[in-house]
Amino acid sequence: MADPHAWVENDRVYVICGHDESWDGKGSFRMDRWEVWSSDDLVNWKHHRNISPKDTYIGDSPNCWAGDVCERDGKYYWFFSNRNINTGVMVADEITGEYKDLLGKPLLPKNIITGHPYDPEIFIENNVYTICFGAGTYYMATLAKDMKSLSTKPKKIIVQDEKGNSLKVEDKPTLFKRNGWYYLVYGSRYSMSKNLYGPYTFKGAFLYGGHTSFFEWKDQLYVLQENHDISAFYRGASLKPVFFNKDETIIIPEDDSMYPAPGRPFEFKNSTMGWKALEGTSLSFKNGKIQGEISDKNALIESAPWLYTDTGECTHFTISIKNKSNAKQLKLALYTRDLEKGFWKKTDPIKWEQQEWVSIPISSNDREFKEYTIQLSQFKEVKEKLMQIAMQPVSDTNIGTWEIEEIRVK
């Protein structure tokens, strides 16, 4: 559940999120649908429906990128990105849908601005509906009352530093207003202005994470913020309260971090969390654990790719395993990468036989789970980002079973 977009109505918060296609990381941000959820307590969530790109001019393509949802005159409008190409709009009689394409073509075609007209945000004030969109440079325009056209031409929004120097911005702008100030938030940064159309002055770091959506709930401002739940390409959304300093800037707590950092926990409460068997064993999820039956020596399993975990914040691994075989060792391999040009485009499978392996002794024929530790320093080379993990949970045996209840990168 990435790219959360919230709307509050009748003491219930509704959220439309994009859905990452697969935790196998087959391509850069492949998103196959949007999903509509809601909650009346911010803890328990109900799924209402999926919105398919086939119901829009996008067609059968995994291009369901960020958008925003709002209501006007009893109708609900879902403004959506066709990847980073253009922006469309759907309409429904209820917030939960069914949504139908209002135009059958883009509301914001790719030639409407210099740049990419995607990642829309809708800001409502005094019954004026403003759409903000773009990346690198943002643009704003007024939506016509029919919600399928613009009544003004897109205007470039200036974001600058304290000295008046223009700054570039990230994709997906979000807006809210408080005590006469307009806040323009993009990822982990934000700017402020006394005017909706700016210029905005850069203020610094926002809460660490990805795309945002703001809403008020029982007199408290909250932000839904994208995180790297399973991986960089299979994400979730965190819910955080937002607090302010006396000068109206945003308070950033000292322990601020993007879930699940620091480190990377695999707790298997609801699923395999992307772990799968490659050879010599099965792998399944049961009762909060992953488990397998060995069929050949050197059984091999691997995590989801694109873990995107900062190795600078980590020192060791802990593995809680029940080895119900005669094997006496466990082996671990890492795939790490430095941030560099073309980083997000490389999605080839890892050749684990070419990676460095570290082995540790373990007990055999266990009746209970036992925890083992592998130090990151045991590996000769560790680069900036931990991208994937491979494991031989039990090696040098071709019979028996294993269970793992937890793996943690700490």
C-alpha positions in Angstrom: 0.0 0.0 0.0 1.9 3.0 -1.3 1.0 6.6 -2.1 -1.8 7.1 0.6 -4.5 9.7 0.0 -6.9 10.5 2.8 -10.4 12.0 3.0 -12.4 12.4 6.3 -16.1 12.2 6.3 -18.7 11.3 9.0 -16.1 10.4 11.7 -14.4 8.0 9.3 -11.1 8.4 7.4 -11.1 7.0 3.8 -7.8 6.2 2.1 -7.0 5.4 -1.5 -3.6 3.8 -1.9 -1.6 2.5 -4.9 -0.8 -1.2 -4.8 2.7 -2.4 -5.6 2.4 -5.3 -8.1 4.9 -7.8 -6.5 7.5 -8.1 -3.8 9.7 -9.8 -6.4 10.8 -6.4 -7.6 10.3 -7.1 -11.4 10.6 -3.5 -12.4 10.7 0.1 -11.2 7.5 0.9 -9.3 5.1 -1.3 -11.1 1.7 -0.6 -9.5 -1.2 -2.7 -10.7 -4.3 -1.0 -9.0 -5.5 1.4 -6.4 -7.3 0.2 -3.3 -10.0 1.9 -1.1 -9.8 1.5 2.6 -11.4 3.1 5.7 -11.3 3.3 9.5 -13.3 4.8 12.3 -10.5 4.5 14.9 -7.2 4.7 12.9 -6.3 1.2 14.0 -8.7 -1.2 12.4 -9.1 -0.9 8.6 -11.7 -2.1 6.2 -11.1 -2.8 2.5 -13.9 -1.6 0.2 -12.9 -2.1 -3.4 -10.1 -2.1 -5.9 -9.8 0.4 -8.8 -8.3 -1.1 -11.9 -6.3 0.9 -14.5 -8.5 -1.0 -17.1 -11.3 1.2 -15.9 -9.4 4.2 -17.2 -7.7 5.3 -20.3 -4.5 3.8 -18.9 -5.6 0.3 -19.9 -3.8 -2.9 -18.9 -0.6 -1.3 -17.6 0.9 -1.3 -14.1 0.9 2.6 -14.1 -1.2 3.3 -11.0 0.9 6.0 -9.4 -0.1 8.7 -6.9 -3.2 10.9 -6.9 -5.7 12.5 -4.6 -9.4 12.2 -3.7 -12.0 14.9 -2.8 -15.7 15.6 -2.8 -17.6 18.3 -4.6 -21.4 18.8 -4.8 -22.2 15.3 -3.7 -19.8 13.6 -6.1 -16.3 12.1 -5.3 -13.4 12.6 -7.6 -10.2 10.5 -7.8 -7.4 12.3 -9.6 -4.8 9.8 -10.6 -1.3 9.6 -12.2 -0.7 7.5 -15.3 2.8 6.7 -14.1 4.8 10.0 -14.6 3.2 10.6 -18.0 -0.1 12.5 -17.3 -3.0 12.8 -14.9 -6.6 11.7 -15.3 -9.8 11.9 -13.2 -12.5 9.4 -12.2 -15.9 10.1 -10.5 -18.2 8.2 -8.1 -21.5 8.7 -6.3 -19.9 7.5 -3.0 -16.4 7.8 -1.6 -16.0 4.0 -1.8 -16.9 3.9 -5.4 -17.6 2.6 -8.0 -15.3 5.0 -9.8 -15.6 5.7 -13.6 -13.3 7.6 -15.9 -14.7 11.1 -16.3 -13.0 12.0 -19.5 -11.6 8.8 -21.1 -8.4 10.8 -21.7 -5.9 12.8 -19.5 -7.1 15.9 -17.7 -3.5 17.0 -17.6 -1.9 15.9 -20.9 1.9 15.7 -21.0 2.3 18.9 -23.1 0.4 21.1 -20.7 3.6 22.1 -18.9 7.3 21.8 -19.4 8.0 18.6 -17.5 5.8 15.8 -16.3 2.2 16.6 -15.2 1.6 13.9 -12.7 1.2 13.3 -8.9 -1.8 15.6 -8.4 -2.8 17.2 -5.1 -6.2 18.9 -4.5 -6.3 21.8 -2.1 -9.7 23.2 -1.2 -10.3 26.7 0.2 -13.4 28.9 0.1 -14.9 26.5 -2.4 -12.0 27.0 -4.8 -10.4 23.7 -5.8 -6.8 24.0 -6.7 -4.8 21.2 -8.4 -1.0 21.1 -7.7 1.2 18.7 -9.6 4.6 18.0 -11.2 8.2 17.1 -10.1 11.3 19.2 -10.0 9.0 22.2 -10.4 5.4 22.4 -9.2 2.5 24.0 -11.0 -1.0 25.0 -9.7 -4.3 25.7 -11.5 -7.9 26.1 -10.6 -10.3 23.3 -11.4 -13.5 24.2 -13.1 -16.8 23.3 -11.4 -17.2 20.3 -13.7 -14.0 18.9 -12.2 -12.9 17.7 -15.6 -11.3 20.9 -16.9 -9.2 23.8 -15.7 -10.5 27.3 -15.4 -7.0 28.8 -15.2 -3.7 28.1 -16.9 -1.1 26.2 -14.8 1.2 28.6 -12.9 4.7 27.7 -11.9 5.3 27.6 -8.2 8.6 29.0 -6.9 10.3 27.3 -4.0 13.3 29.1 -2.7 15.9 29.2 0.2 16.1 31.9 2.7 18.4 33.9 0.4 15.8 33.8 -2.5 17.6 31.1 -4.6 15.3 28.9 -6.5 15.2 25.2 -5.5 14.2 22.0 -7.2 11.5 19.8 -5.5 10.7 16.1 -5.5 7.6 14.5 -7.0 4.2 14.3 -5.2 3.4 17.7 -3.5 1.0 17.8 -0.6 -0.6 20.9 0.9 -2.3 21.9 4.1 -3.0 25.2 5.9 -2.5 26.2 9.5 -2.7 29.6 11.3 -2.4 31.5 8.0 0.5 29.5 6.7 0.5 27.2 3.7 2.7 24.1 4.0 4.0 22.5 0.9 5.4 19.0 1.8 7.3 16.7 -0.6 8.7 13.5 0.8 11.0 14.3 3.7 11.2 18.1 3.1 8.8 21.0 3.4 8.4 24.7 2.6 6.1 27.4 3.9 4.3 30.5 2.4 1.6 33.1 3.4 0.2 32.7 -0.2 -1.1 29.5 -1.8 0.7 30.2 -5.0 3.9 31.1 -3.2 6.7 31.8 -3.3 7.5 29.1 -0.7 10.5 29.3 1.5 12.3 26.0 2.3 12.3 25.2 6.0 14.1 21.9 6.1 13.4 18.3 7.0 9.9 16.9 7.3 9.3 13.5 9.0 11.4 10.9 7.3 9.6 8.9 4.7 8.0 9.0 1.3 4.9 10.5 -0.2 2.5 12.1 2.2 -1.2 12.8 2.8 -2.5 15.0 5.6 -5.9 14.9 7.5 -7.3 16.1 10.8 -8.8 13.7 13.2 -10.3 14.7 16.6 -8.5 18.0 16.6 -5.1 16.4 15.8 -3.2 16.7 12.4 -2.0 13.4 11.1 0.1 12.4 8.1 0.0 9.2 6.2 3.5 8.6 4.9 4.8 6.0 2.5 7.5 3.6 3.8 9.6 0.7 2.6 7.6 -1.9 4.5 8.8 -5.1 2.7 11.1 -3.3 0.2 11.6 -0.2 -1.8 9.2 -1.6 -4.5 6.7 -3.3 -2.1 5.7 -0.6 0.3 3.3 0.4 3.1 2.1 3.6 4.8 2.8 4.8 8.3 0.5 6.9 10.4 2.1 9.7 12.4 0.8 12.8 14.4 2.3 16.1 13.3 3.3 18.8 15.9 4.5 22.3 15.6 7.0 24.7 17.2 5.9 28.2 18.4 7.1 29.7 15.1 4.8 27.3 13.2 7.6 25.2 11.9 7.2 21.4 12.2 8.7 19.5 15.1 11.0 16.7 14.0 11.6 14.2 16.9 15.2 13.0 17.5 14.3 9.4 16.9 12.6 10.1 13.6 13.1 7.4 11.0 11.3 5.6 8.1 9.6 2.3 9.1 11.1 -0.3 9.4 14.4 1.4 10.0 16.8 1.3 11.7 17.5 -2.2 10.5 15.2 -4.7 8.9 12.9 -7.0 10.9 11.3 -10.1 9.4 8.7 -11.2 11.9 6.4 -13.3 9.7 3.2 -12.3 11.5 1.0 -12.4 8.4 3.0 -13.8 5.5 6.4 -15.0 4.2 7.3 -11.3 3.8 8.7 -12.0 0.4 11.0 -14.9 1.4 11.0 -17.9 -1.1 12.8 -21.1 -1.8 15.2 -21.3 -4.7 16.4 -24.9 -4.5 16.6 -28.0 -2.2 13.7 -27.1 0.0 10.1 -26.0 0.1 9.0 -22.8 1.8 5.6 -21.9 3.2 4.0 -19.7 5.9 2.2 -21.1 8.9 1.3 -19.8 12.3 3.7 -16.8 12.2 6.7 -18.7 10.9 8.2 -19.8 7.6 9.1 -23.4 7.2 10.4 -25.9 4.7 11.1 -29.6 4.0 14.6 -30.4 2.7 14.9 -32.3 -0.5 18.6 -31.8 -1.4 21.8 -30.6 0.1 22.6 -26.9 0.4 18.9 -25.9 0.5 18.7 -22.2 -0.5 16.1 -19.5 0.4 16.2 -15.8 -0.3 14.4 -12.6 0.9 12.5 -10.2 -1.3 14.8 -8.0 -3.3 15.2 -4.2 -2.9 15.3 -4.2 0.9 17.0 -0.8 0.6 18.3 -0.9 4.2 21.1 1.4 5.4 24.0 -0.8 6.4 25.6 2.1 8.2 22.9 1.8 10.9 23.4 -2.0 11.3 25.9 -4.2 13.1 24.5 -7.8 13.1 21.8 -10.3 12.2 19.8 -12.5 14.5 18.1 -15.6 13.3 15.6 -17.6 15.4 15.5 -21.1 13.9 14.4 -24.6 14.8 16.6 -27.1 12.9 14.9 -30.4 12.8 17.7 -32.2 10.8 21.2 -33.5 11.3 22.7 -30.3 9.8 25.2 -28.5 12.0 25.7 -25.2 10.2 23.7 -22.2 8.8 25.0 -20.1 6.0 24.2 -16.5 5.1 25.0 -14.3 2.0 24.3 -10.6 1.4 23.8 -8.5 -1.7 24.7 -4.9 -1.1 25.0 -1.9 -3.4 26.2 1.7 -3.3 23.9 4.5 -4.5 25.1 5.5 -8.0 23.9 6.4 -11.4 21.3 3.9 -12.7 20.7 2.5 -9.2 16.9 2.2 -9.6 17.0 0.6 -13.0 19.0 -2.5 -12.1 16.6 -5.3 -11.3 18.5 -8.4 -12.5 18.3 -11.6 -10.3 21.3 -12.2 -8.0 23.8 -15.0 -8.7 24.3 -16.1 -5.1 27.1 -18.4 -6.0 29.1 -15.3 -6.8 28.4 -13.7 -3.4 30.4 -14.1 -0.2 28.9 -16.6 2.3 29.4 -16.7 6.1 28.7 -19.9 8.0 28.0 -20.4 11.7 27.6 -23.6 13.8 24.1 -24.5 14.9 22.6 -27.3 17.0 20.8 -30.2 15.2 17.5 -32.0 15.8 16.1 -29.1 17.8 12.9 -29.3 19.8 12.8 -25.5 20.5 13.8 -22.4 18.6 17.3 -21.1 19.1 18.7 -17.7 18.3 22.0 -17.2 16.4 24.0 -14.0 15.6 26.1 -13.1 12.6 28.1 -9.9 12.7 28.0 -7.7 9.7 31.8 -7.3 10.1 32.2 -11.0 9.3 31.7 -10.0 5.6 34.7 -8.6 3.8 32.8 -6.0 1.8 29.5 -4.3 2.8 28.2 -1.4 0.6 25.8 1.4 1.4 22.5 -0.4 0.9 21.5 -4.0 1.9 19.4 -5.1 -1.1 18.8 -8.8 -0.5 19.6 -11.7 1.8 20.1 -15.4 1.0 20.3 -18.2 3.5 21.0 -21.9 3.7 19.0 -22.5 6.9 20.5 -26.1 7.1 23.4 -27.2 4.9 25.0 -30.5 4.1 21.9 -32.6 4.5 19.1 -33.8 2.2 16.5 -34.8 4.7 14.7 -33.0 7.5 12.8 -29.8 8.1 13.4 -26.3 9.4 11.3 -23.5 10.9 12.3 -19.8 11.2 10.2 -17.5 13.4 12.3 -14.3 13.1 15.2 -12.8 11.2 16.4 -9.3 12.2 19.0 -7.0 10.8 19.9 -4.8 13.8 
